Amino acid sequence: MIKDVIRISKELIYSQPFYGAVLLSLQKNMCDKTQTASVGLKGIMYRLKIGTDFWNSLSDDHKKGLIIHELGHIVNFHITEYKHLEDNYTANVAKDLYINQTIPLKFLPEGGCLPDNFNVPEGLSTNEYYKLLIDPKNQNQAYKNGKEAFDKGQSSTDDGQGNPMEVPHHEWEEIETASQAVQKMVQKSTEQMLEQVVEQIKKTNPGSIPGGLEEELAKRKIIEPPKFNWKGFVRRFVGTSTKTWTRKTKRKRSKRFRGMPGLRENTYSNILVAIDTSMSVSIKDLEEFNGELIHLHKTGHDIHIVLCDTQIQDEFKFSPNKPLKVTGRGGTKFQPVIDLYNKNLRKYSCLIYLTDGEANSPEDTRGNILWVHGTNHEINEELPGKKVKLN
C-alpha cells in the first residue's frame, strides 16, 4: 500500500507543491496499529504513519487532504510548541480548526473540525481558537459532545444537530514522551527542513507557500547569518592547503610529446571537522555549531565530521539535510582527533575543531588547525594553531 501513498505524494507535488516538497523529506509508513494517521519519530526526524484500513477507505481527494492535514501540524509546529494549551481536547480542536482552513474544501471529509461547527470566526490563530473554546460562555453542543466523546476515548460523535463529527485524537506520544533535548533537536531539524523547502519553492512555485508561513519562518531566523566569515576564511586558510595533483589521461593528448597521453590537473579539498560532544558542550552550543556547519558547507568543500568526547564516537560526511545526531556526552580529550588528523594529512586540507575549549592542549599537532569556540566560551589560548570565538 505504500505505493499508493507514493502515488498520492507525486500528485501533491503538482497540485500542492509546498506540501509535496515537505512530504518528500519525511519517511512514510503504513501501520495497522494506527487508526487514522499521525506523526511519529524516526531518530530526530518526523515520520508520517498512516493506518492501512483507514487509508483504503478514503477517496483520492480525501487522501490528499489527510496528508496536508498531518503536514500542517508539522509546519505550524503544533507538535512541539503548544504545550501551554493544557486541555488536550480543546487544544486538538483549536489546532484542527486552524489547519483545516488551509486545506481545499474538496479535500476535506465530512465531520472535520470547521469554524461553523463550533460557532467561532474564521481566520483566527490556534491560540485564539483555544481561548474562545475553553471559555464556558462560548461552548456549543458540538464542543460539549466532542469533549464527552474524547474523555471516553471515542473517535466520533455528532455535532448536536444530528450531523456526524470526528473527535480529534493526535497520536503524538513518540514525540511528547521524548526527552527535552530530543524535542529541541526535532524542532531545530524541522526548522532547517522548512527553510530549505521554502527556498526551493520560492524559485519554482512561490505562490504555493501557505499564507503567513514564510513570514513566520523569517521571524524565527531559521538559519541565522554566519557568526564567522567562513567564505573569507576558507579562501585564505583552506585554499592554501588544497591538494593539487596530475594524472595521465588518454582523452587529452600531450602538447609537448606527440602521441603521448596528456596530463589532467585535479584539486582535492576535504575538510575534517571535529565536534566536541562532551557534557560541557550544551545543546545550545551544538545548535550553534550546526548552524555554522551549514554555512561552511555552502563554501563548496566536502566536510567530514568526527564526533568526539574522550574518544571518537562517530564519523560521517556532513549533509545539511540531515541534522546532527549527537553521541558521546562524556569528558573531553582532543588527542584522538589530532591523532586521526595526523594519520590523514594527505587526505584532509585542514582540521576545524568546534568546541568549548575546556580540555588540555593536545600533543604532536601538525597541519592547518582552527579551533572554533562557542559564543558562550572563552578562547583557550594554550591550544596550538589558529583560534576564533563565535559572536
PEHU-V413468 format. One record per pair of residues at least 24 apart in sequence whose ideal C-beta (glycine too) atoms are under 7 Angstrom apart, sorted by the first residue. I is the first residue (numbers start at 1). J is the second residue. D is the distance in whole Angstrom. If there is no record, write none. Layout:
BEGIN
I_J_D + I_J_D
END
This chain:
BEGIN
1_30_5 + 1_52_6 + 1_55_7 + 2_28_7 + 2_30_6 + 5_50_7 + 8_60_7 + 8_63_5 + 8_64_6 + 8_67_7 + 11_64_7 + 12_64_6 + 12_67_7 + 16_68_6 + 16_208_7 + 17_201_6 + 17_204_7 + 17_205_4 + 17_208_4 + 18_197_7 + 18_201_5 + 18_208_5 + 18_209_5 + 18_210_6 + 19_68_5 + 19_71_5 + 21_197_5 + 21_200_6 + 21_201_6 + 22_71_5 + 22_75_6 + 22_197_6 + 23_67_6 + 23_71_6 + 25_193_5 + 34_171_7 + 35_155_7 + 37_66_5 + 37_70_5 + 38_170_7 + 38_171_4 + 38_172_7 + 39_70_6 + 39_73_6 + 39_74_6 + 39_79_6 + 39_172_6 + 40_174_4 + 41_174_5 + 41_175_6 + 41_178_7 + 41_186_7 + 43_325_6 + 44_182_6 + 44_185_5 + 44_186_5 + 44_189_6 + 44_323_6 + 44_325_6 + 45_189_6 + 46_74_6 + 46_190_7 + 61_106_5 + 61_107_5 + 62_107_7 + 62_109_5 + 64_107_5 + 65_103_5 + 65_107_3 + 65_108_5 + 65_109_7 + 68_103_5 + 68_107_7 + 69_99_6 + 69_100_7 + 69_103_6 + 72_99_4 + 72_102_6 + 73_99_6 + 74_190_6 + 75_194_6 + 75_213_6 + 77_187_7 + 78_126_7 + 79_172_5 + 79_175_5 + 80_183_6 + 80_186_6 + 80_187_5 + 82_126_7 + 85_130_5 + 87_134_6 + 89_146_7 + 89_147_5 + 89_150_4 + 90_130_6 + 90_133_5 + 90_134_5 + 91_130_6 + 92_168_4 + 92_170_6 + 93_118_7 + 93_133_6 + 93_146_7 + 93_168_6 + 94_126_5 + 94_129_4 + 94_130_4 + 94_133_6 + 95_126_5 + 96_168_5 + 97_129_5 + 98_125_7 + 98_126_5 + 98_129_6 + 102_210_6 + 110_164_6 + 111_156_7 + 111_164_5 + 111_165_5 + 111_166_4 + 112_166_6 + 113_168_6 + 117_142_5 + 117_159_5 + 117_165_7 + 118_142_6 + 118_143_6 + 181_283_5 + 184_283_6 + 185_323_6 + 188_287_6 + 188_323_7 + 189_323_4 + 191_220_6 + 191_222_4 + 192_222_7 + 192_223_7 + 192_323_7 + 194_222_7 + 195_222_4 + 195_223_5 + 196_321_7 + 223_291_7 + 223_294_6 + 224_291_6 + 226_292_6 + 226_295_4 + 227_292_6 + 227_375_7 + 227_390_4 + 227_391_6 + 228_292_6 + 228_372_7 + 228_388_6 + 228_390_6 + 230_295_5 + 230_296_5 + 230_299_6 + 231_299_6 + 234_299_5 + 234_301_6 + 237_350_6 + 237_368_6 + 237_370_7 + 238_269_6 + 238_271_6 + 238_301_6 + 238_349_5 + 238_350_5 + 241_349_4 + 241_350_5 + 241_368_5 + 242_267_6 + 242_268_7 + 242_269_4 + 242_349_6 + 243_267_7 + 243_268_4 + 243_349_7 + 269_301_5 + 269_349_5 + 270_302_5 + 270_304_6 + 270_347_6 + 270_348_5 + 270_349_6 + 271_301_5 + 271_302_7 + 271_303_5 + 271_348_7 + 271_349_6 + 271_350_6 + 271_352_6 + 272_304_5 + 272_306_7 + 272_341_6 + 272_348_4 + 272_351_5 + 273_303_5 + 273_304_7 + 273_305_5 + 273_318_7 + 273_352_5 + 273_354_7 + 274_306_5 + 274_308_6 + 274_337_4 + 274_351_7 + 274_353_5 + 274_354_7 + 275_305_6 + 275_307_5 + 275_354_5 + 276_308_7 + 276_332_6 + 276_354_6 + 276_355_4 + 276_356_6 + 277_307_5 + 277_308_7 + 277_309_5 + 277_313_6 + 277_326_5 + 277_327_6 + 277_328_4 + 277_329_6 + 278_309_4 + 278_328_7 + 278_329_7 + 278_330_6 + 278_331_6 + 278_332_4 + 279_329_5 + 279_330_7 + 280_332_7 + 280_356_5 + 280_358_5 + 281_356_5 + 285_356_6 + 285_374_4 + 285_376_7 + 286_324_7 + 286_326_6 + 288_374_6 + 288_375_6 + 288_390_6 + 289_354_4 + 290_323_7 + 290_324_5 + 292_390_7 + 293_318_6 + 294_320_5 + 306_337_6 + 306_340_7 + 308_336_6 + 308_337_5 + 311_336_5 + 312_336_5 + 312_337_7 + 312_340_7 + 332_358_6 + 332_359_4 + 333_359_6 + 334_359_6 + 334_362_4 + 335_362_5 + 335_363_7 + 338_362_4 + 338_364_7 + 338_365_6 + 341_367_6 + 342_366_5 + 357_383_7
END
